[in-house]
Amino acid sequence: MVTAAFTASASILIAVIAYWLNHHGEKRRAMHQAKLEWVNKQLRELYGPLLVMADVNETAWKEYKNRHLPDGSQRRRSQSLTEEEARRWKIWVITVFAPAALRARDTVVEHGDLVIEKEIPRVLLDFCSHAASLEVLIAEWNSSQEADDLLVRHPGDDFAKYARASYANLKVVQSKLLGAR
């Protein structure tokens, strides 16, 4: 009888331990899967599109600058541009720079909850302000008013550097999570 009670107790103990280990393992797997899904979402919805748009805009700006500002200077104020330079600048802003900037701004606004940091970084906020400034500039051009220069300048290389570094860091995290499966 003692043997039967011991066997029954051991069976119950083994079942409880197996249940606990299984539950603990499932909980860890679920947490791991949730982390992987979060990182994938950050890459897919925010940092991937942001990197592409930042890189496209940066490449276009460098090409514009090399071809149309051969002295290597930054764009001059619109008042100091010749008529031909102003025409060319408007075309580039309207067809290349502004659309990419507005898409990047919209991506940040729509998916700002996915930023890596606890707060939206200053470089992203500055970039969004720049995009809003582009909208005003284009509206002035469209209304045939004399347009002022951009009120908010592009944050420069810091924007593309942020997008590249954040994307690369998330790819490392993603790779580790995939490797730990």
N, C-alpha and C positions, 0 to 999 in steps of 0.2 A: 504494500500500500504506500509506503514511503517512496518507493521507486516510482510508482505511478504519479504521485503528487509532484515529485522532483521533475519528472519528465514533462508533466503538464506545465509546471512553472517555467521550466527552461524553454519550452515551446512558446509560451506566452511572451517571455522576455525576448526571445529571438525575434518574434513577430513585431514587438514594439520597437526594438532596435532597428529592424529592417524598415519599418514604416518611417521612423524618424530619419534614418539615413536617406531614404528615398525622397521624403518630403524636403529635407535640407538640400539635397542635390537638385531637385526640381526648382526650388526657390532660387538657388544660385544660377541655374540655367536660365530661368525666366529673367533674372536681373541682368545677366550677361546679354541675353537677346534684346532686352529693352535698351541697354547701353549701345549695342550695335545699331539698332534701329534709329536711335537718336542721332548718332554720329552720321549714319547714312543720310538721314533727313537734313542735317546741317550741310553736308556736302552737296546733296542734290538740290536743295531749295534755296540755299543762301550762298555758301562759299564757292561752289562750282560756277554758278552763273555770274557771281560777282567777279571771280577771277577772270573768266572769259571776257566779260565786258570791260574790265579794267585793262586787260592786256590788249584788246582790240583798240581801245581808245588811246592807250599809250603808244602803240605802234603807229596808229594814224597820226597822232600828234607829232611824233618824231619825224615821220615822213613829210608832213606839212612843214614843219620847222626847217628840215634840211633843204627842201625844195624852194620854199617861199620866204624863209628868213635866213638867207645864207650866211649872215654875219654871226649866227648862233644866238642872237638875242631872243628875249621873250617877245611875245606879240606886243606891238606898240599900241598905245591908246588909239581907239577908233578915229579920233579927231586927226591923228597924224598919218593916217593911211591915205595912200593915193586912191583915186576912184576905182582903179582896177584891183588894188589890194583889198579894198573894202568889199568889192563884189565877190572876190575869191573867198575872203574870210567868211562872209555870210553864207556862201554855198557850203563850205566845210562845216560850219557850226550847225546849219539847218539839216544837212544830210548825214553827217558823220558824228560829230561830237555830241550834239544835244540828244539825238535819239538813244545813243548808248548810255549817256549820263542819266537820262530820264528812266530808262529801263533798270539801270543799276540802283537808282534812288528808289524806284518802286519795289525792287527786290528787297532792299533794306527795310523799307517801311512795312511791307507785307510779311517779312520773315525776320524781323528784328528780335523776336523771341528766341531765335536760334543762335544768337551770337555766343561765342565762347566765353566772353567775359561776363562779369556780373552786371555791368552797365554797358550801354552802347558806346563804343569807343569814340573819342573826339574826332578822329579822322573820318569816321563814317558820317557823323553829324555835320562836319564841315563839308564833306562831299555832297550830302543831301541839300545843304544850303546853296552850294554852288549850282546844283541842278535847278533849284528853284530860281536862281538868278538868271540862268540860261533861258528859262521859260519867259521871264519878264523881258529879257533882251529881244527874244524872237517876237513877242507880242508887240513890242515897240516897233520893230522892223515891219511887221505885218500891218500896223496901223499907219504906216508912212510917217511916223513921227521921227524926229531926230533922236536916235538912240544914245543913251548914255553908255559908258563902258560897263562891263560886268561889275555888279556890286560885290559879289563874293567870288574870289578867285578859287581855282581848283587847288586842292591841298597838295598837289605835286606828287612826287615819287612816293610819298608816304602812303598814299591810297593803294597803289599797286603793290607796294611792299607788304602792306597789311594783308591784302587779299591773298598774295602768294604764300606768306608765312602761315596764315591761318589755315589755308587749304592744305599745305604741306604737313602741318602739325596734326590736322584731323586725319589725313591719310595714314600717318604713323599710328595713331590711335586705332583707326579702322583695321589696319594690318595686324596689330597686336590682338585685337578682339577676334579677328578671323582666325588667327593662328592659335588662339586659346580654346577654340571650339572643341 
